[in-house]
Amino acid sequence: MNQLLRKWLTISFFNLLLVAMLGVLMRYKIAYSLPFIDQKHVLHSHSHFAFSGWITQTLMVLLVHYLALKNGEAVFKKYNWLLYANLFASYGMLISFILQGYAFFSISFSTLSIFVSYIFAVFYWKDLARLNEKRVSHLWFKAALVFNVVSSIGAFGLAYMMANKIAVQNWYLAAVYFFLHFQYNGWFLFAGMGLLVAKLEYSNVSVKKLRMAFGFFCVACVPAYLLSALWLPIPQFIYFIVVAAVAAQLAGWWLMVKEFIRCRMFINNNFSKYGKTLLLLSAIAFSIKLLLQTGSVHPALSQLSYGFRPIIIGYLHLVLLAVTSIFIIGYIVSFELVPVTKVLITGVFIFVAGIVINELLLMIQGVGGMSYTSIPHIDLLLLFAAMILLTGISIVFVACLRKPVSG
C-alpha cells in the first residue's frame, strides 16, 4: 500500500470530520441558543472548507494517485507541496471565515486556494500530455481541470462584491451559482467520472460510447449553468438551449449506465463488494439529481424551488454528500486505498445512513415549507442527522489511524 497515499487520504477524512463538526454546530445553533457563534460565518467556513479541504483536496490526491500508477510513487513528491499548499489555504479559510466572515484574511486564503488550483491544473495537464497512452479518461480529467479554473470567475466576482459591499441580489446569486455549478457539475463530476472511466478502460468497454458520453456532458456543462438562472427573465431561445443541455446530460448518463451494465463482470471482479454498493448508491443519487434538474427546467418549478431554502440546501447536500462524497469514499473502498476494516466499513455505512436521513428530513421540510406547514421538531431531527454523520466519519477516521495488521 502506498503510504503517502494513505497519509493524504487520512488527512482528507480528518477534514471531512471537521466539516461534519461544523454541520453539527450549525444545526445545534438552529435548535438551541448559541449567541456567541455567528451562524453566517460558520456557514461560510463549513461550505468553503467542504469544497476545498474535503472534496478538492481528495480529488487532487486521487488524480495524483492515477499518475503514480503510471509513473511510480515518486509523482507524489512532485505534487506534495501543492497538496500542502491547498491544505494550508483550506485551514486558513476554515479559521478566518469563522472569525471574520468575508474579510481580508478569508478572501486572501480563498484566493490562494484558487491560485493553487491553477498551478495544479497546469502541472497535471502537462503530466497527462507526457503519458504515451491517450485515453478517454484523460479527456474527463482535462475538462475537470478547465471547469475548476472557470469556476473561479464566480468566486472572484463574489469576493469583489463582498469586499466592496455591493448588495445587488441578482448579481450575488448569479456569482454564487456560477461557482457552485462549475464546481459540482464541472470539476467534481468530470474528475470523478475520469477516475471511474480510467478503471473501466481495462475492460471490454466501448471506447466510442465513452467518447460520446464525454461529449454530451462536456457540451452541456456551460449552458446547464443557466438552469440556476431560470428565475431571471431570459429570452425564449436561451430557454431552448437549457432544455437541450438537460437532454444532452440525460443522453450522456444513459450511455454511461449502458457501459456499466456491459462491464458488470469486470466490475464484479475488480471492485470490492462494499465499494460496488457505495458506487451504486452514488449512481442512484446522481440519477435522482438529473431527474430533479430535468423537472426544474419548468420556469414555475424553478422559481418555486429556488424560493425555499430547505430545498436549495437539500439539493446541495444531495450533490455534495450523496453523489460526490459517497462516490469518493466508494472509490477509495473499492480499490482499498486505505486499510478497509470492519470498523471502517461500519463507520462508512453509519455516515451513509446519516446522509439518507438528512436528505429525507430536508425534503420533508422543503415540502412543508411550500405549503407553509410547520414540521414538529424538525430542527432537532436535523441535529440528530448531523450527529449521525459526525459519528460515522469519526469512526472512519479512527479506523484510518490504526496500523494495518501485518502477516
Secondary structure by P-SEA (a helix, b strand, c coil): ccaaaaaaaaaaaaaaaaaaaaaaaaaaaaacccccccaaaaaaaaaaaaacccaaaaaaaaaaaaaaacccccccccaaaaaaaaaaaaaaaacccccccccaaaaaaaaaaaaaaaaaaaaaaaaaaacccccaaaaaaaaaaaaaaaaaaaaaaaaaaaaaccccaaaaaaaaaaaaaaacccaaaaaaaaaaaaaaccccccaaaaaaaaaaaaaacccccccccccccccaaaaaaaaaaaaaaaaaaaaaaaaaaaaaaaaaacccaaaaaaaaaaaaaaaaaaaaaaaaccaaaaaaaaacaaaaaaaaaaaaccccaaaaaaaaaaaccccccaaaaaaaaaaaaaaaaaaaaaaaaaaaaaacccccaaaaaaaaaaaaaaaaaaaaaaaaacccccc
